[in-house]
């Protein structure tokens, strides 16, 4: 039996999305309490399909043709097996009870809990790999939170680690790359006065944002990882690091400022959330809630990105005019992109790729076409916003020469940017907003990728009436509005399954769905006041990532399994873990999907979950770990021998301060609560979940 916990907190302590009010304040600038930015009149999917005939038979026929045409490939054979399992689940046939648990998921699920610790399955061990403030760059001092300086922080591991990548190096060494999404000054500085921050505090916060690259050493007998201080590849990127702006908007008048009249050089990266790794050995990082750092905008300068008209939360505009939109209206146009970072070259300049569009990027993940062109998937983490893909026109080259690496660093500068429009295959009357399945037993349908603009070496072309190409790439949300993209429930991390090619989209929640004049429930977003979120599974036509059409279905509809509104790919719900607010997703070497949560509303702390995507146990969800009080589970890396998670904003509970902490993780009473990276492995040295 599942252990259920009472709901935590009161309305004054938490926000509609499930996070504490303190997290919303510092992470996204209270986005859920602002007006919904998307006021476009895009038709709801339910309106599009009202009275339409079901296209289920057409979609299933197309799936059969896809498998038959590509017979013999591992991707399509696996996809066919998954389709058969889904069909069996919804046709009333019971699952075979004797089926073995898939490799990678053979662990005892962790029960829901509220422990101020990282709780892991029996038979597993863990270690804190690296904490906020640990020195990584040569010359950086030891962490001293009572006497912190900006110069020290610029050489130390940053704050609030989110996305993680673990890249090969040599021997037992690897490169750990981490995003540092945002700062919580109340938990960083004793006696912090939010109305009057000091210059030193602001500059420390600038240095605590950005990215960290640090070489780590693996223990040969366990999954333990230990940082290698002062390694020549160790590096910090901060809110003041120089970046190169690339792609079709580089040099645009929309990106020129008084400090950069060329529009080709930016300083810093902010609010990096999720990300991805590339086949050519770099990492991608999504600039998400960048709007909250800027002040004094107007309706003319905001253009649907939620930039405040008054002072910012952190008051950075007092210390650098670039954060004052009234003085530097174009500076904000230089944030909201996908950043590419080369961890193997400490002298390289990170890039901001304008061809992938500007919005609140959760991250970016890559799948290659059969001829070697990268396709990047990315979501816009806002209520009622869209998800996108970029199809490059250039092929990846193999090798490690400088010319090859330079070519590959340009792959995301030329190609076409698309936005998704989804259509359900059930009559609108069957989508009543409660999460009740339609008569055909699934939330599913078809979709199209609508082209927004194409960038080439000779220039860029807009496909959106009334907008230039530069405007499409800088004001991408407006372009999505104009072409009628589907309003989604906060599309966050998007990841292609390396085994099957299917693409999984985490939709965290949207408590505004169906409220007032906001868009009502539709088949891809089937619950009004959706507080638990869902996961969408997308299959490109012919299983080719460059296709302009796709089939989709809801793989998971999150919440308490005892709630009839939940759905676990058709798997019986009597023995699955509860889950709320899916955020980051990743895959293990066996093709199982792993989901981390942000803002869970079922009484337990946030956690990490594994779920089979194929076979007889498709949809069986199991919780692998939970994180400490006030924390969010981020950046999972699922390897054969270890799991890595970023424990972000531990202790971030409304009312907590340095003097009165809500959590004492990771180092116990009398110490500062510190975001950190944790590694988990089996005690017996065997593979995870084997």
C-alpha positions as CSV (number, residue, x, y, z in Angstrom):
1,X,0.0,0.0,0.0
2,X,1.1,3.5,-0.7
3,X,1.9,5.7,2.2
4,X,0.0,9.0,1.8
5,X,1.0,12.1,3.7
6,X,-1.1,15.2,4.6
7,X,-0.7,18.2,2.5
8,X,2.0,20.6,3.7
9,X,1.7,24.3,4.4
10,X,-1.1,26.8,4.2
11,X,-2.0,29.3,1.4
12,X,0.1,31.9,3.0
13,X,3.2,29.6,2.9
14,X,2.9,28.3,-0.7
15,X,2.0,29.4,-4.1
16,X,-0.4,27.8,-6.5
17,X,2.4,25.9,-8.3
18,X,3.3,24.1,-5.1
19,X,6.5,25.9,-4.4
20,X,7.1,28.0,-1.3
21,X,6.3,31.7,-1.7
22,X,10.0,32.3,-1.0
23,X,11.1,30.1,-4.0
24,X,8.6,31.9,-6.3
25,X,9.9,35.3,-5.1
26,X,13.6,34.6,-5.9
27,X,13.4,32.0,-8.7
28,X,10.8,33.4,-11.1
29,X,9.8,36.8,-9.7
30,X,6.3,35.5,-8.6
31,X,5.3,34.7,-12.1
32,X,2.2,32.8,-11.0
33,X,0.8,35.9,-9.4
34,X,1.2,38.1,-12.4
35,X,-1.2,38.3,-15.2
36,X,-0.9,35.5,-17.7
37,X,1.5,36.8,-20.4
38,X,-0.2,35.0,-23.2
39,X,-3.4,36.9,-24.0
40,X,-3.5,35.8,-27.6
41,X,-6.8,34.5,-29.0
42,X,-5.3,31.2,-30.3
43,X,-8.1,28.8,-30.7
44,X,-8.2,26.0,-28.1
45,X,-7.5,22.5,-29.4
46,X,-11.0,21.6,-28.2
47,X,-12.5,24.2,-30.6
48,X,-10.4,22.9,-33.5
49,X,-11.7,19.4,-33.1
50,X,-15.3,20.1,-32.1
51,X,-17.5,18.0,-34.3
52,X,-14.6,16.4,-36.1
53,X,-14.4,12.7,-36.9
54,X,-12.0,10.7,-34.9
55,X,-8.6,10.3,-36.5
56,X,-7.5,7.4,-34.3
57,X,-7.6,4.8,-37.2
58,X,-5.6,7.1,-39.4
59,X,-2.9,7.6,-36.7
60,X,-2.6,3.9,-36.0
61,X,-2.3,3.0,-39.6
62,X,0.4,5.6,-40.0
63,X,2.2,4.0,-37.0
64,X,2.1,0.6,-38.6
65,X,3.4,2.0,-41.9
66,X,6.3,3.6,-40.0
67,X,7.3,0.4,-38.3
68,X,7.0,-1.6,-41.5
69,X,8.9,0.9,-43.6
70,X,11.8,1.0,-41.2
71,X,11.8,-2.6,-40.3
72,X,15.0,-3.9,-38.8
73,X,16.0,-0.7,-37.0
74,X,16.2,-0.9,-33.2
75,X,14.4,2.4,-32.8
76,X,11.2,1.4,-34.6
77,X,11.1,-2.2,-33.3
78,X,11.3,-0.7,-29.8
79,X,8.6,1.9,-30.7
80,X,6.3,-0.9,-32.0
81,X,6.7,-2.8,-28.8
82,X,5.7,0.3,-26.8
83,X,2.7,0.9,-29.0
84,X,1.5,-2.7,-28.5
85,X,1.9,-2.4,-24.8
86,X,-0.1,0.9,-24.8
87,X,-2.9,-0.8,-26.8
88,X,-3.1,-3.7,-24.4
89,X,-3.3,-1.4,-21.5
90,X,-6.3,0.6,-22.8
91,X,-8.2,-2.4,-24.2
92,X,-8.9,-4.0,-20.8
93,X,-6.3,-6.8,-21.0
94,X,-4.5,-7.3,-17.7
95,X,-0.8,-6.9,-17.4
96,X,1.1,-10.2,-17.0
97,X,1.9,-10.3,-13.3
98,X,4.9,-12.4,-13.7
99,X,6.7,-10.0,-16.0
100,X,10.1,-9.0,-14.7
101,X,10.9,-5.5,-13.7
102,X,13.0,-3.8,-16.5
103,X,16.7,-3.4,-15.9
104,X,17.4,-0.1,-14.4
105,X,14.3,-0.1,-12.3
106,X,14.9,-3.0,-10.0
107,X,14.9,-1.2,-6.7
108,X,12.5,-0.8,-3.8
109,X,10.5,2.4,-4.2
110,X,11.2,5.1,-1.6
111,X,8.1,5.9,0.4
112,X,6.8,9.5,0.4
113,X,8.4,11.4,3.3
114,X,9.3,14.8,4.7
115,X,12.8,14.0,6.0
116,X,15.4,16.8,5.9
117,X,17.7,14.5,4.0
118,X,18.3,12.8,0.6
119,X,16.4,9.6,1.1
120,X,17.4,6.7,-1.1
121,X,16.4,3.0,-1.6
122,X,17.8,0.3,0.7
123,X,21.1,-1.1,-0.5
124,X,22.3,2.2,-1.9
125,X,24.8,4.8,-0.7
126,X,25.4,8.5,-1.4
127,X,27.8,11.3,-1.1
128,X,27.7,15.1,-1.5
129,X,29.9,15.7,-4.5
130,X,30.2,19.5,-4.3
131,X,28.5,22.3,-2.4
132,X,27.8,26.0,-3.0
133,X,31.0,27.9,-2.3
134,X,33.6,25.1,-2.6
135,X,36.7,26.4,-4.4
136,X,37.2,25.0,-7.9
137,X,39.4,27.5,-9.7
138,X,43.1,28.1,-9.0
139,X,43.5,30.7,-6.3
140,X,40.0,30.6,-5.0
141,X,39.8,30.6,-1.2
142,X,37.9,28.2,1.1
143,X,34.2,29.0,1.6
144,X,33.6,31.5,4.4
145,X,30.0,32.7,4.2
146,X,30.5,35.3,7.0
147,X,33.3,37.0,4.9
148,X,32.3,36.2,1.4
149,X,33.5,38.4,-1.5
150,X,32.6,38.6,-5.2
151,X,36.2,37.7,-6.1
152,X,36.0,34.5,-4.0
153,X,32.6,33.5,-5.3
154,X,33.8,33.9,-8.9
155,X,36.3,31.0,-8.3
156,X,33.9,28.9,-6.2
157,X,31.0,26.5,-7.1
158,X,27.9,28.7,-7.7
159,X,24.6,28.8,-6.1
160,X,21.4,26.8,-6.7
161,X,22.7,24.1,-9.1
162,X,20.1,22.9,-11.6
163,X,21.1,21.1,-14.9
164,X,24.0,18.6,-14.6
165,X,26.1,17.0,-17.3
166,X,28.8,14.4,-16.6
167,X,31.2,14.2,-19.6
168,X,34.0,11.8,-20.2
169,X,37.6,12.8,-19.7
170,X,40.2,10.1,-19.0
171,X,40.7,7.3,-16.6
172,X,38.3,7.7,-13.7
173,X,38.0,11.4,-14.2
174,X,35.0,13.2,-15.7
175,X,33.9,16.8,-16.2
176,X,30.9,17.8,-14.2
177,X,29.0,20.8,-15.6
178,X,26.3,22.6,-13.6
179,X,23.9,25.4,-14.1
180,X,23.4,27.9,-11.3
181,X,19.9,29.1,-11.9
182,X,19.3,31.9,-9.3
183,X,20.4,33.3,-5.9
184,X,18.4,33.5,-2.7
185,X,20.0,36.3,-0.9
186,X,18.0,35.8,2.3
187,X,19.7,32.4,2.7
188,X,23.1,33.6,1.5
189,X,23.7,36.7,3.7
190,X,23.2,37.2,7.4
191,X,20.8,40.1,8.1
192,X,20.0,40.7,4.4
193,X,17.9,43.8,3.8
194,X,16.0,43.2,0.6
195,X,15.1,46.9,0.2
196,X,18.8,48.0,0.5
197,X,21.2,45.4,-0.8
198,X,24.9,46.4,-0.8
199,X,27.1,46.5,-3.8
200,X,29.2,43.7,-2.4
201,X,26.1,41.5,-2.0
202,X,24.9,42.2,-5.6
203,X,28.3,41.5,-7.0
204,X,28.5,38.2,-5.0
205,X,25.1,37.3,-6.5
206,X,26.4,38.1,-10.0
207,X,29.3,35.7,-9.4
208,X,27.0,33.0,-8.0
209,X,24.9,32.8,-11.2
210,X,26.0,31.1,-14.4
211,X,27.8,27.8,-14.9
212,X,30.5,25.7,-13.2
213,X,32.8,23.2,-14.8
214,X,34.7,21.0,-12.4
215,X,36.7,17.8,-12.9
216,X,35.6,15.0,-10.6
217,X,37.4,11.8,-9.7
218,X,35.4,8.5,-9.5
219,X,36.1,5.9,-6.9
220,X,36.9,2.6,-8.7
221,X,34.9,0.5,-6.2
222,X,31.8,2.7,-5.7
223,X,29.9,5.5,-7.4
224,X,31.4,8.2,-5.2
225,X,32.7,11.3,-6.9
226,X,35.2,13.8,-5.5
227,X,36.1,17.2,-7.0
228,X,39.6,17.9,-8.3
229,X,40.3,21.4,-7.1
230,X,42.4,23.7,-9.4
231,X,42.2,21.4,-12.4
232,X,43.1,23.4,-15.5
233,X,39.6,22.5,-17.0
234,X,37.8,23.9,-14.0
235,X,36.0,27.0,-14.8
236,X,33.3,29.5,-13.7
237,X,31.0,31.4,-16.0
238,X,29.0,34.2,-14.2
239,X,26.6,37.1,-14.8
240,X,29.5,39.2,-16.1
241,X,31.4,36.7,-18.3
242,X,31.7,37.7,-22.0
243,X,29.5,35.8,-24.4
244,X,29.4,35.7,-28.2
245,X,25.9,36.3,-29.7
246,X,25.5,34.1,-32.8
247,X,22.9,33.3,-35.4
248,X,20.4,35.4,-37.3
249,X,19.7,38.1,-34.7
250,X,23.4,38.8,-34.1
251,X,24.1,42.4,-35.0
252,X,20.5,43.3,-35.1
253,X,19.5,46.8,-34.0
254,X,17.3,45.0,-31.4
255,X,20.4,43.8,-29.6
256,X,22.6,46.9,-29.7
257,X,23.3,48.7,-26.5
258,X,25.5,51.6,-25.3
259,X,28.2,49.2,-24.1
260,X,27.9,46.9,-27.2
261,X,27.0,48.9,-30.3
262,X,27.7,45.8,-32.4
263,X,24.9,43.7,-31.0
264,X,27.2,40.7,-31.1
265,X,28.7,40.6,-27.6
266,X,26.8,40.0,-24.3
267,X,27.9,39.9,-20.7
268,X,26.7,37.1,-18.5
269,X,24.0,34.4,-18.5
270,X,21.1,34.4,-16.1
271,X,18.6,31.9,-14.7
272,X,20.0,28.9,-16.4
273,X,17.5,26.1,-15.7
274,X,17.7,22.8,-17.5
275,X,20.0,22.0,-20.5
276,X,21.4,19.2,-22.6
277,X,24.6,17.7,-24.0
278,X,25.5,17.6,-27.6
279,X,27.0,14.7,-29.7
280,X,29.9,17.0,-30.5
281,X,30.9,17.3,-26.8
282,X,29.4,20.6,-25.6
283,X,26.6,21.5,-23.2
284,X,23.5,23.6,-23.8
285,X,21.9,25.7,-21.1
286,X,18.5,27.4,-21.2
287,X,18.1,31.0,-19.9
288,X,14.7,30.9,-18.3
289,X,13.2,33.6,-16.0
290,X,15.5,36.3,-17.1
291,X,12.7,38.9,-17.0
292,X,12.8,39.2,-13.2
293,X,16.3,40.8,-13.2
294,X,15.2,43.8,-15.1
295,X,13.4,46.9,-13.9
296,X,11.3,49.8,-15.2
297,X,9.9,48.3,-18.3
298,X,6.8,49.6,-20.1
299,X,4.2,47.9,-22.3
300,X,6.2,49.0,-25.3
301,X,9.5,47.4,-24.0
302,X,8.0,44.3,-22.4
303,X,6.5,42.6,-25.5
304,X,5.0,39.6,-23.6
305,X,7.9,38.6,-21.4
306,X,6.7,39.7,-18.0
307,X,9.3,42.4,-17.3
308,X,8.3,44.5,-14.3
309,X,7.4,48.2,-14.5
310,X,9.0,49.0,-11.2
311,X,12.1,48.0,-9.2
312,X,13.4,44.5,-9.5
313,X,13.5,42.1,-6.5
314,X,17.3,42.2,-6.3
315,X,17.7,45.9,-7.2
316,X,20.6,45.3,-9.6
317,X,19.5,48.3,-11.6
318,X,20.9,50.5,-8.8
319,X,24.4,49.2,-9.5
320,X,24.4,48.6,-13.3
321,X,22.2,50.6,-15.7
322,X,22.0,47.6,-18.1
323,X,19.3,46.1,-15.8
324,X,17.2,49.3,-16.1
325,X,15.1,48.9,-19.2
326,X,14.3,52.6,-19.2
327,X,18.0,53.4,-19.7
328,X,19.0,50.3,-21.8
329,X,15.8,49.0,-23.5
330,X,17.7,46.4,-25.6
331,X,19.8,44.8,-22.8
332,X,16.9,42.5,-21.9
333,X,16.8,41.3,-25.6
334,X,20.2,39.8,-25.0
335,X,18.8,37.2,-22.5
336,X,16.4,34.3,-23.0
337,X,18.5,32.2,-25.3
338,X,20.1,28.8,-25.4
339,X,23.7,29.0,-24.4
340,X,26.4,26.7,-25.7
341,X,29.5,26.0,-23.6
342,X,32.6,24.0,-24.4
343,X,33.9,22.4,-21.2
344,X,36.9,21.0,-22.9
345,X,38.3,24.4,-23.9
346,X,38.7,26.7,-20.9
347,X,39.7,29.6,-23.2
348,X,36.5,29.4,-25.4
349,X,33.9,32.1,-25.4
350,X,30.4,30.7,-24.6
351,X,27.7,31.5,-27.2
352,X,24.1,32.5,-27.2
353,X,22.2,31.0,-30.2
354,X,19.6,33.3,-31.4
355,X,18.4,30.8,-34.1
356,X,16.7,28.8,-31.3
357,X,14.5,31.8,-30.4
358,X,14.1,33.9,-27.4
359,X,11.8,32.9,-24.6
360,X,12.0,31.3,-21.1
361,X,14.0,28.3,-22.2
362,X,13.8,25.4,-19.8
363,X,16.7,23.8,-21.7
364,X,17.6,22.2,-25.0
365,X,18.2,18.6,-26.0
366,X,19.5,17.1,-29.3
367,X,18.6,14.3,-31.6
368,X,20.5,13.8,-34.9
369,X,18.8,13.2,-38.2
370,X,20.0,10.2,-40.3
371,X,22.3,12.5,-42.3
372,X,23.8,14.0,-39.1
373,X,21.9,17.3,-38.7
374,X,21.0,18.2,-35.1
375,X,17.4,18.8,-34.1
376,X,17.0,20.8,-30.8
377,X,13.9,20.5,-28.7
378,X,13.1,23.2,-26.2
379,X,10.1,24.3,-24.0
380,X,9.0,27.8,-22.9
381,X,8.3,27.4,-19.1
382,X,5.3,29.7,-18.7
383,X,1.6,29.0,-18.3
384,X,-0.1,28.8,-21.7
385,X,3.1,29.0,-23.7
386,X,4.6,26.7,-26.3
387,X,7.2,24.1,-27.1
388,X,9.6,24.3,-30.1
389,X,12.2,22.6,-32.1
390,X,15.0,23.8,-34.3
391,X,16.2,21.7,-37.3
392,X,19.7,22.6,-38.4
393,X,20.6,22.7,-42.1
394,X,24.3,21.8,-41.3
395,X,25.7,18.4,-40.7
396,X,27.8,17.5,-37.7
397,X,31.5,16.6,-38.3
398,X,33.5,14.0,-36.4
399,X,36.9,14.7,-34.9
400,X,38.6,16.9,-32.3
401,X,40.5,19.3,-34.5
402,X,39.9,23.0,-33.9
403,X,38.3,23.4,-37.3
404,X,35.9,20.6,-36.6
405,X,35.0,21.9,-33.2
406,X,34.5,25.4,-34.6
407,X,32.2,24.0,-37.4
408,X,30.2,22.0,-34.8
409,X,29.8,25.1,-32.6
410,X,28.0,26.8,-35.6
411,X,25.5,24.0,-36.1
412,X,22.7,25.7,-34.1
413,X,23.1,29.0,-36.1
414,X,21.5,27.9,-39.4
415,X,18.2,26.1,-39.9
416,X,14.5,26.4,-39.3
417,X,12.7,27.2,-36.0
418,X,9.3,25.5,-35.5
419,X,6.5,25.8,-32.9
420,X,4.1,22.9,-32.0
421,X,0.4,22.8,-32.7
422,X,-1.5,19.8,-31.3
423,X,-4.9,18.4,-32.2
424,X,-6.8,15.9,-30.2
425,X,-8.7,13.0,-31.7
426,X,-11.7,13.0,-29.4
427,X,-14.8,15.2,-29.5
428,X,-14.4,18.3,-27.4
429,X,-17.5,17.4,-25.3
430,X,-15.5,14.4,-24.0
431,X,-12.8,16.7,-22.5
432,X,-14.6,18.0,-19.5
433,X,-11.7,19.4,-17.5
434,X,-11.7,16.7,-14.8
435,X,-9.0,14.5,-16.3
436,X,-11.6,11.8,-17.2
437,X,-10.4,9.7,-20.1
438,X,-12.3,10.1,-23.4
439,X,-14.2,7.2,-24.8
440,X,-11.2,5.9,-26.8
441,X,-9.3,5.4,-23.5
442,X,-6.4,7.8,-24.2
443,X,-5.6,11.5,-24.5
444,X,-3.9,11.5,-27.9
445,X,-3.9,12.9,-31.3
446,X,-1.7,14.4,-34.0
447,X,0.3,17.6,-34.4
448,X,2.2,19.8,-36.8
449,X,5.4,21.8,-36.5
450,X,4.7,25.3,-37.8
451,X,7.8,27.0,-39.3
452,X,8.5,30.5,-37.8
453,X,11.8,31.5,-39.5
454,X,14.7,30.0,-41.4
455,X,18.3,31.2,-41.0
456,X,21.0,30.7,-43.6
457,X,24.5,31.8,-44.1
458,X,23.2,34.5,-46.5
459,X,20.4,35.8,-44.2
460,X,17.1,34.9,-42.6
461,X,13.6,34.6,-43.8
462,X,10.4,35.0,-41.7
463,X,7.5,32.6,-42.2
464,X,5.2,34.7,-39.9
465,X,3.1,37.4,-41.5
466,X,3.8,40.9,-40.2
467,X,7.1,40.0,-38.5
468,X,10.7,40.2,-39.8
469,X,13.0,37.3,-39.3
470,X,14.9,39.3,-36.6
471,X,11.6,40.0,-34.8
472,X,10.7,36.3,-34.9
473,X,14.0,35.3,-33.3
474,X,13.9,38.1,-30.6
475,X,10.2,38.1,-29.9
476,X,9.5,34.4,-30.5
477,X,6.5,34.3,-28.2
478,X,4.7,36.8,-30.4
479,X,5.5,34.7,-33.5
480,X,4.0,31.6,-31.8
481,X,0.9,33.6,-31.0
482,X,0.5,34.7,-34.6
483,X,0.6,31.2,-36.0
484,X,-1.8,29.7,-33.5
485,X,0.5,27.4,-31.5
486,X,-1.1,25.3,-28.8
487,X,-1.2,26.8,-25.3
488,X,0.4,24.3,-23.0
489,X,0.6,23.8,-19.2
490,X,4.2,25.0,-18.6
491,X,6.3,23.0,-21.1
492,X,9.6,22.4,-19.3
493,X,12.2,19.8,-20.0
494,X,12.0,17.9,-23.4
495,X,14.1,14.9,-24.1
496,X,14.2,12.3,-26.9
497,X,14.5,8.7,-25.9
498,X,17.9,7.4,-27.3
499,X,16.4,3.9,-27.6
500,X,13.1,4.6,-29.4
501,X,13.4,8.2,-30.7
502,X,10.1,9.1,-29.0
503,X,10.2,12.6,-27.4
504,X,9.0,13.3,-23.8
505,X,7.7,16.7,-22.7
506,X,7.3,17.5,-19.0
507,X,4.3,19.8,-18.4
508,X,4.7,20.8,-14.8
509,X,1.3,22.4,-13.9
510,X,-1.0,25.2,-14.6
511,X,-3.5,26.2,-11.9
512,X,-4.8,28.9,-14.2
513,X,-6.1,26.5,-16.8
514,X,-9.9,27.0,-17.2
515,X,-10.0,29.8,-14.6
516,X,-11.8,33.0,-15.6
517,X,-11.1,33.9,-19.3
518,X,-8.0,31.7,-19.5
519,X,-7.9,28.8,-22.0
520,X,-10.0,25.8,-20.9
521,X,-9.0,22.2,-20.8
522,X,-8.2,20.5,-24.1
523,X,-7.0,17.0,-24.9
524,X,-3.2,17.8,-24.6
525,X,-4.0,19.6,-21.3
526,X,-7.0,17.8,-20.0
527,X,-7.5,19.2,-16.5
528,X,-8.7,22.6,-15.4
529,X,-6.8,24.1,-12.4
530,X,-4.0,21.6,-13.2
531,X,-1.8,21.5,-10.1
532,X,0.0,18.2,-10.7
533,X,1.0,18.3,-14.3
534,X,1.6,15.6,-16.9
535,X,4.1,14.1,-19.4
536,X,3.5,14.0,-23.1
537,X,5.0,11.4,-25.4
538,X,5.6,12.6,-29.0
539,X,6.4,10.4,-32.0
540,X,7.7,12.1,-35.1
541,X,6.3,11.0,-38.5
542,X,8.4,8.1,-39.8
543,X,10.3,8.5,-36.5
544,X,12.4,11.2,-38.2
545,X,13.2,14.2,-36.0
546,X,13.1,16.6,-39.0
547,X,9.5,15.7,-39.8
548,X,6.9,18.4,-39.8
549,X,4.1,16.3,-38.3
550,X,3.8,13.9,-35.3
551,X,1.5,11.8,-33.2
552,X,1.2,12.4,-29.5
553,X,-0.3,10.9,-26.4
554,X,-0.3,11.7,-22.7
555,X,2.1,9.2,-21.1
556,X,1.5,10.2,-17.5
557,X,-1.2,12.4,-15.9
558,X,0.4,13.1,-12.5
559,X,-1.1,13.1,-9.0
560,X,-2.3,10.6,-6.4
561,X,-2.8,7.2,-8.1
562,X,-6.1,6.9,-6.2
563,X,-7.4,9.9,-8.0
564,X,-9.4,8.9,-11.1
565,X,-7.9,11.9,-12.9
566,X,-4.5,10.3,-13.0
567,X,-3.1,8.0,-15.7
568,X,0.1,6.0,-15.9
569,X,0.3,4.9,-19.5
570,X,-2.5,2.5,-18.8
571,X,-0.6,0.6,-16.1
572,X,-2.7,-0.5,-13.1
573,X,-2.4,2.2,-10.5
574,X,-2.5,0.1,-7.3
575,X,1.3,-0.2,-7.1
576,X,2.8,2.9,-8.6
577,X,4.4,5.8,-6.8
578,X,2.5,9.1,-6.4
579,X,4.1,12.0,-8.4
580,X,3.3,15.7,-8.7
581,X,4.8,18.5,-10.9
582,X,7.2,16.7,-13.3
583,X,10.1,19.0,-14.3
584,X,13.4,17.7,-15.5
585,X,13.5,14.4,-17.5
586,X,16.4,12.1,-18.4
587,X,17.0,8.5,-19.7
588,X,19.0,5.7,-18.3
589,X,21.1,3.4,-20.5
590,X,18.1,1.0,-20.9
591,X,15.6,3.6,-22.2
592,X,13.7,4.1,-19.0
593,X,12.4,7.6,-18.4
594,X,13.5,9.4,-15.1
595,X,11.5,12.4,-13.9
596,X,12.5,14.9,-11.2
597,X,9.8,17.0,-9.6
598,X,9.4,20.7,-8.6
599,X,6.7,21.7,-6.2
600,X,5.0,18.4,-5.4
601,X,1.6,18.9,-3.8
602,X,0.9,15.5,-2.3
603,X,2.5,16.0,1.1
604,X,5.9,14.5,0.3
605,X,9.1,16.2,-0.6
606,X,10.1,16.5,-4.2
607,X,11.9,13.5,-5.7
608,X,13.3,11.5,-8.6
609,X,11.2,8.7,-10.3
610,X,11.9,6.0,-12.8
611,X,9.3,4.7,-15.2
612,X,9.4,2.1,-18.0
613,X,8.5,3.4,-21.5
614,X,8.2,0.0,-23.2
615,X,7.1,-3.5,-22.5
616,X,4.6,-5.0,-20.2
617,X,5.5,-2.7,-17.4
618,X,5.2,0.5,-19.4
619,X,3.9,3.2,-17.0
620,X,5.0,1.5,-13.8
621,X,6.4,4.5,-11.9
622,X,8.8,4.1,-9.0
623,X,10.3,6.7,-6.7
624,X,14.1,6.5,-6.4
625,X,14.8,9.3,-3.9
626,X,13.5,12.4,-2.1
627,X,15.3,15.6,-1.3
628,X,15.5,17.7,1.9
629,X,13.0,20.2,3.2
630,X,12.3,23.1,0.9
631,X,14.4,21.6,-1.9
632,X,13.7,20.7,-5.5
633,X,15.2,17.8,-7.4
634,X,17.1,19.0,-10.5
635,X,19.5,17.9,-13.2
636,X,19.4,14.2,-13.0
637,X,22.1,12.2,-14.7
638,X,21.3,8.5,-14.8
639,X,24.4,6.4,-15.5
640,X,25.0,2.6,-15.3
641,X,26.8,2.8,-12.0
642,X,25.5,6.1,-10.4
643,X,22.7,8.6,-10.3
644,X,23.5,12.3,-9.9
645,X,21.0,14.9,-8.7
646,X,21.2,18.6,-8.0
647,X,19.6,19.5,-4.7
648,X,18.4,23.0,-5.4
649,X,17.2,25.6,-2.9
650,X,17.2,23.4,0.3
651,X,15.6,25.2,3.2
652,X,13.8,27.7,1.0
653,X,10.7,27.9,3.1
654,X,8.9,31.2,3.7
655,X,10.2,32.9,6.8
656,X,13.6,31.1,6.7
657,X,16.7,33.1,7.1
658,X,20.4,32.5,7.8
659,X,19.6,33.1,11.5
660,X,16.5,30.9,11.5
661,X,17.1,28.2,8.9
662,X,14.3,25.8,7.9
663,X,16.8,23.1,6.9
664,X,20.3,22.1,8.1
665,X,21.2,20.1,5.1
666,X,23.8,19.0,4.1
667,X,26.2,19.7,7.0
668,X,24.0,19.8,10.0
669,X,23.1,22.4,12.7
670,X,25.2,25.5,13.0
671,X,26.1,25.6,9.3
672,X,24.7,27.4,6.3
673,X,22.1,25.5,4.3
674,X,23.8,24.9,0.9
675,X,22.6,23.7,-2.5
676,X,24.7,20.8,-3.6
677,X,25.2,17.9,-6.0
678,X,24.6,14.3,-4.7
679,X,25.8,11.0,-6.2
680,X,24.0,7.7,-5.4
681,X,25.2,4.2,-6.1
682,X,24.6,0.6,-5.2
683,X,26.6,-0.6,-2.1
684,X,27.5,-3.9,-3.8
685,X,29.0,-2.0,-6.8
686,X,26.4,-3.4,-9.3
687,X,24.6,-1.3,-11.9
688,X,21.8,1.0,-10.8
689,X,18.5,-0.9,-10.7
690,X,20.0,-4.2,-11.8
